[in-house]
Amino acid sequence: AQDGRKLMLGWMSNWQYAQQVPTYRWRSAMTLPREVTLVEIAEKEWKLKSEIVREFESYKENKTAISKNNIVKDRLLIQQKNPLVCELNISFNRKPLQGEFTILLSSPEKDSLKIGFDPVSNRYFIDRVKAGISDFNKAFPAKHFSPCLSQNNSLSMKIILDKSSVELFADDGLTAMTDIFFPIGDMNKIEVHAAGLSKILTNTVVYTLK
């Protein structure tokens, strides 16, 4: 960019199935623009950090903070709306985790997409195995992982959700993941699940997107 930023776009698909996805008129899309920087996470250990460009802020509206007082049986309903097009920001403590920390998206047609953190393997994940139509290619229904590079107890996830795509930026962009999915019905519900959730969750904010 003219101001010195290093900007990039990613292709939101994969050559394994790019020409088989169940869409018409168009196939594939690009990710949101990202600013990339090199950060030193340990002595002489550098990693590429990806963050959504600041211009994206102008598309956010209707900020809502979700209270932990709404947690019922280790579940917190974040939003129930159709369509679910939003930015979700969640922070949590990893130390008390007894299992996966999971954000569950679901539709009335029983489609489900899981985004979360696995403390055993120290990895973030996106699981689209049951997220809708996937029989067009055997490689499509899968649970994808990416390592958590943060050394902090407090972890964070920024999730950008569209009708058929999700982008995850964890720990201020140290980990970035993108997946597409093809739900039979529109995803209209977001919940957070974890054992002992009230002791783990620290902050939850959601924005609608223009």
C-alpha angles and dihedrals in degrees: 000000000000091000092059099260119139106230131184144171127215128214109244097216145054131239089232090075108000093117095043104053113126098249135111134213091018140024129205131359139210127258123248112282112270134200110222126203137168115243129186107230094175136002107307091348112119128183134187113248122202124198131171111259115262091242088073089073090079090066094058123094143153099042112205126186113207115217122226086224086080094064111121121185093341092310129109122193107218102178141344109195140126119256102025103212107150152117116249123195118191132172126187143165115254097197098078093044114127095178141347121336103222137189108198124202117190143173133209087254091063095256111150135187122188126204120178156106129283110206094193095061094024091232138129117228146193115202115195098162091116098026097113135275110022108139094100091085131014091222094059103074101069147126110241125203137198127181123257106234098182117105093199127108089225113071130184138201128197110193125190110198126194129170094275107009140059130197121195124198110181127191095003092313102312086124121034128180135172130191136172125212138178111219119194088224128022115275105249107165136062123190135170119221131188137133108261090010096169090062094045107042115081107168138007124181128166131191129193115228128227 
